[in-house]
Amino acid sequence: MGVIIPIIIIIINIYIKKFLMNDFGQGEMKLNDEEDKAK
């Protein structure tokens, strides 16, 4: 049981990082689109 919990925490951290990276990536794309429209 002691070994399973850290593995679950690591998996959750990986998923959180993936979701955060996706959110930041989409946010950057939106900023670029707005800059193109301004031009």
Phi, psi and omega in degrees: 000322183296335182274331186291319185300311179301323179297316179299317180298317180297315180298316180299317179299319180297315180297318180299315180298318179298316181294319180296316180299318179297317180297315181295319180299315179294321180298318179294320179298317180298317179298317180297319179298317181295322179294320179297319180295322180298324179291000000 
